[in-house]
């Protein structure tokens, strides 16, 4: 525990020690035990009565409501993002849904960037709209019109930066300023950057969402989501999560907390690999364009450099040809795997029109900047030379 006079620990240190309560550990355990218990007993009827009256704050009741292993994981993520509280959920989409429902009522309107994860767009357009919550999408280029575009029904601005898959960057300071001017609650999907590279709450954003399946977990062995924000907002999110049963399992929470302990090392290794690969691909004759803000020629480079510690571990490219070229690339790699995720220790390639943006209309794909030429590469922590050699030898076959 630090005092106001103590230096704030770095994110790398918080990733290791954040959320922990070493004085409470049984037998002096360095690693917290996993509490698999679904329910928790009371010592006597008086304690049950006190709990029901809200007078027994340290008593657990039922693991759908709260669990010690899950709570430690939530504290760790809240500490990392610099937020007051956190809710972890069974997936990133569950976190998104709970945050959106906690923010809106029937008849309200959401303003969202059109460059957001495909699953988020499906929640907005195929689920919430059925319950009277409508969404208007705006391009990142139109963010300066946020105040002008809002209506009396607008309640929330949802966006992500960097975006999936093209790494477009939103100026966090400006997004926070415009949201406040418009009277909108702001939530950013921080999955691509993680709190190692940027901490949006410090820029004035109201809440942060993560698909913790990705970099936070970091080993492709769990699905989880997280929302971080103020105590009041997270309490509303928690009520939704508990009510609909999106609670994270204690075993997954343990894996997530363990993965976060190496977050700084993994993210920085992936960022280094991404920059090296981007520089090589930018010169490759079979690549028409590289989308990576670490390249000085990238239109988002200046903003990214100003608000991020590094430029992220995921990049996208447009190949010189369409699906046929992509098929040759995907079939030609040897070490790199084809899979629709990111943030693990292994390098993965995916084809957005068949994964994150599957089922999108042509207009939606154009708005997202995704085409049949687009391939996403999520860098792992293997040796950069091995990744580059594998991908370039496959590209050479096109």
N, C-alpha and C positions, 0 to 999 in steps of 0.2 A: 504494500500500500504506500503510495507516495503522498506527500503533503504538498501544499501550494508552493513551498520553497524547493521541493525536490525537482530535479529534471524529469520531464516526461519520458518514459521509456519509448524506444523506437518500435515501429510495427513488428519488426523481426522478433523483438523481445516479448511483445504482447502476444504474438502468435504462439510462443512457447508457454508463457506463464499466465496469460490473461484468463480471467474467469475462475481460476483455481482458488481453493480455500485450504491451504496446506494444514492449518491448525485443526481442521475438522476431519482430516483423513484418519481412518482406523489404522492402527498399528504403524503409524508414520509412513503409510504408503506414498511413494513418489508419484505413482500413477493411480488415478481414481478408479475404484471398482465400478463395474457395470451393474446397475440396479435393474435386473430383469423383472422385478415384481410388478404385477399389474395393479395390485391394490396394497394399501398400507393400513395397518391396524392401529387402533387407539388404545392407550393404556387403560382408560376407564371411560365411563359415560360422561363424566364432567369434561374431559378433553374433547369428546365428540360434540358436546353442546357448545363449548368454546369455539371449536372450529367452525361450526355452523353459523355462529354469530360473528365470524371474522376476527376472533380474538386470539387465534393460534396461527401465526403467520409462518412458522417454521415446520408445520405438520403437512406431510403429503397425504393425499386422499386416494387418488385413482390416476393411473398413468396417462389416461387421455387428457386429464386436466394439467398435470405436471408430474415430473419425474426427476430425481436428483441428477442422473446422468445427462438428461436432456437439458436441464437447467444450467449445468456447468458449461455445456456447449454454447448455449444461448449467451451466457455472460461473456464467454471468450469472443464471440463474434461482435457483440455490442461494444466491447472494449476496443476491438480492432478498428471498427468504424467510427469510434468516438461517439456512440449513441447512448441514450439513457437505458434502452431496453431492446430486446430482440425476441422474436418468435421464430423457431425453426419448424419446418413442415416436411411432409413426406416427399415433396418434389418442388422444383422451381415453379412449375405451373400452379401448384397448390398455394405457394407463397404469393404468387401474382394474383390469383383469384381472391384469396383472403384479404389482401391489401386493397384490391379494387372494391370489394363488397363493403369493407370497413370504411371506405371513403365516400360512398355514394348511396343515395336512396332512389326509389322509383321516381322517374321523371328527370333525374339529373343527367348531366352530359359530361363526358370525358373528352378532353383534347389529347390526342396521342400523336407522336411522331410516326410517320409512315415507314420509318426505318427501324422497326423493332422486330423482335423474334417472332417467327411465324406462329408459334403456339400462343403468344400473347394476342396477336391479331385475331386468332380463332376464338379465344375467350371473349374478346371485345365484340366481335361481330356475329358469333354463332351461339353465345351463351347469355351474356349480360343483356344483349338487345332484346331477348325474349322476355325479360323482366322489366322493361321500360327504361333501361339505362343505355343511352345511345352514345356513339363515339364519332367524333369528327377527326379525321387524320390530316396532319399538315406535314409538309416537307421540312427538313432541317433548315433549308434555305429561307423558309417562311417564319422562323422562330421570332424574328423581330416584329411580326404581326400578331403575336400572341394576345396582346391587350385588345387589339382591334377585332380579332376573331372570336373572342369569348362572348358568351351570351349570359343572360340572367340565370340560365340553367347550368352553366359550366362550373364544375367543382374541382377538377383535377387535371394536371398536366403530367402525362406519363411519357418517358423517353428513355433511351439508353445511349451510353457513350463509353467506349467505342461501340459502334453498331455492329450487328451480326448480319451478313458476313463481311461487309465492305469497309469496316473500320472508319466510318465517318465519325467525326468528333464534334460534340456539342460543347460550347463554352459554358462551363458549369456556373461561373459567376453571373454570366448574362442570363442564363436560364432561370436561376434563382431570383434575380432582380425582376425579370419580366413576369414570372409567376406571381410574385408578391404584388406587383403593380396591377395584375389582372385579378387578384384575389383568388388565385388557384393554389391548391395544395400540390406540391411537386414530389414526384417519386421517380427515381432513376434506377434502371437496371445496371448494376455495377459488376455484372458477372465477368465481362471481358477484362476489366482492369484489376479487380480485387482491391481491397484496402491497402495492399502493398504499394500499388501504383497511384491510387488517388482515393481521397476520402471526401465524398461529395457533401456530407453534412457540414464540413468546415467551410464550404463555399455557399452555404445557405439553403441547400436543398433540404426538404422536409423529411424525406424517408428514403431508404436505400433497400433495393431488392437484390437477392442473389439466387441464381441456380447453383446451390452448393454442391450439386453433383459434379460440377466442373472443377475449377481451380481450388476451391476451398477443400473439398474432399480429396481431389488430386490423384486418385488411383483407380478411377473407373470401376469402383466396387460398391457404390452406394448411390441412391437417389435422395436428394434433400433440397430444401429451399430455405431461405431466411429473409426476414424483413427486420430492419433496424430503424428506430426513430425515437420519438419522445415517449415518455411513460404513458401519456394519455392515448396516443395513437396506437401504440403497441398493445395496450389493454383491449382496444376495440378489435384489433386484428386477432388477438388471442381468443376473444369471445367467439369470433367466426370460426377459427380453426378448431376450437374445442367442440363447437356445436355441430360441425359437419364432419369431424373426425379425421382431419389431415395431420394429426399429431405424428411426430417422428418417433420411430421405434428406438428404444435405448441402445440396442446394438449398433444401429446406424449412427446414432448420436456419438457413440464412443469412437467409431471409425472416423467420423467427421472431425471431431476434436483432435484425434491423433493426426489426421491429415493436415490440419491447420498448423500444427507445430512445425512442419517443414515448408509452410507456404512461401515464406520469403525466399528460401533457397530455390525452390522449384520454379516460382514465377520468374525470378531473375535469370535462371538458366534457360527457360523457355523464351524469354525476351531476347537474350543474346543469340539464341539459335534463329529466332524469327528475323532479326535484323540481318544476320549473315545470309540466310536463305533469300530474303527479299532483295538484297544487293546482287546476288547471283542471278535470280530470276528476272530482274529488271533488264539484264543484258542478254537473256536467252532468246533466240530467234523464234521459238514456238510460243512465247508468251507476249501477248499484246499489251497487257497492263498489269501492274502489281498494285494492290491496295494495302498499303502499310504506312502508317503515319510516321514511322521512323525514317523513311526516305525523305531527304530534304526537298525533293520535287513534289511530294505529296501535298495536296491543297490543305490538308488538316495538320501539317507538320508543326506550324508555329503555335497553334492553340494547344496541341497535344504536348509540345515541349514545355509550355507554360504551366500546365496543370497536372502532368503525369511524371512520375519518377522514371519511367521507361515507357516503351511504346507498345507493350503487349506481346503475348506469345502466339497470336493467331493472325494469319494473313489470308488474303484472297487474291486470285489472279483471274484474268480473262485470257483464255487460250486463243491462238490465232484462228482456230476452227471450233466447231461446235461439239455436239455430243460424241461424234466419232473420235475426235481428238481426246476428249475426256475419257472415253472407254479405253483407248490405248494407254493413256497415263495410268489409269486405275489398275488395269491388268498388268502393267509393266513394272510397278514397284515391287520390291522384294521384302524389305524390312517394314516399310510404312504400311499401315493397315487402313482398310476402307471401313469407316464407321462414323455414325452421325453424332459425335460428341466432341468435346475439347477439354483441355485443362488437366489431362492425365499425364503420367510420366512417359507415355508412348506417343509418337507422332501419328496423327490420323489425317486422312483426307476424306472429304465429303463433297457431294454434288448437291448444292442447295435446292435446285428445282426438284430433286427427288428426296429431299430430307427436310431441312428447316422450312423451306418454302414450297413444299409439295402441296398441290391443290390450289395454288394461287392463280388468279386470273391473269391474262396478259397485262392488263392495266396495273394490277398490283405488283407484278414482277418488274415492270418498267419503273414504277415508283420506288421500288426497293433497289433498283439498279442491278438486278440479278437476271442473267440470261443463261442460255444453254452453253455458253462459253465459260461460265463462272465456276471455279473450283476453290474450295476453302481448304487451307492447310492449318491444322492445329498442332503446333510444335510441342514435342515432348522434351525430355532432358537427355536424350542420347547425344553422342558426340556430333557436333555440327557437321564435320566433314562426312560422316556416315550418312546423315540425313540428306545433305546436298548431293552426294554421289548417287544415292538411290533415286531421288526425284529427277535429277538431270539425266540419268541414263534412261529413265522411262520417257521423259520428254523427247529425248533424241530419237525415239522410235516413231514419233508422230510424223 
